[in-house]
Amino acid sequence: MNLDPRIALNALSNALEEHLSAAVNRRGEDDPSVETAFYNISDAFEAYEDALFASTGEVTPLDLYDEDSDDGDDILEDDDDLEEDVEED
């Protein structure tokens, strides 16, 4: 059963609103409500992207940031290379 992309988009919008509310009302640096809202955005986005693709064959131009990914290391290495190039000039 495929989810209507409009329903999934509404759920994503609600997840973003909940995240904003949790961030604004944060109770300390490690407030679990902010982390929960963060993961809810991720889940809602994936559901929307899946529903959109199933319904239309289209995808969004957005990617989810994976905290466990090593891609961030590549970016840092590229930045270091860029700084070295600037220093050499």
QUIPEWO-V682068 format. One line per field, one symbol per residue. phi: phi as a letter, one per 40 degrees, with the letter a starting at -180 (. if undefined). burial: # if it has 9 or more other C-alpha atoms within 8 Angstrom, else .. A space follows every 50 residues. Layout:
phi: ???
burial: ???
//
This chain:
phi: .cccdccccccccccccccdccccbdbhcbcccccccdcccdcccccccc cccccbgbbccbbccbccccdcccccccccccccccccc
burial: ...##..##.##..##.##..#...#....#..##.##.###.##.###. ###.#..................................
//
